[in-house]
Amino acid sequence: EGRRAEAAGGAAGVSAYESLAACYDELTYDIPYEKTLTFFERLCAREHVQPHLVLDLACGTGSLSMLLAGRGYRVIGADLSEDMLAEAERKARELPEGSRPFFICHQGYLLSPKNNIANIKLLLLNAAQLWRI
């Protein structure tokens, strides 16, 4: 039913976040996601970049993903924790179906920093194939 998939290299166990997923938003209520979004948009404007697709790495329960989607961006939210992503999907149901973020469980981006670009490309490729972008 949800828009979530597990890509190659999906999460095996993310103990602390798995157990905190249900109350994570309550514990992080004071994180200024709106300010992060404003910073992102100002940076894009300054650099004359108009992104249409945004990758939210370590998206957790999807708070920033939701704000991005609400502003009209297509969003791929990636996280290690299935439970965090389940919370993100629950929150995403508040948005119209066509504008909901796509969530994917993927750990590839946590590998060696030397390989980060390749891992992000792999993540995007997996998400694109699953989302049919």
Disulfide bonds with the S-S distance in Angstrom:
none
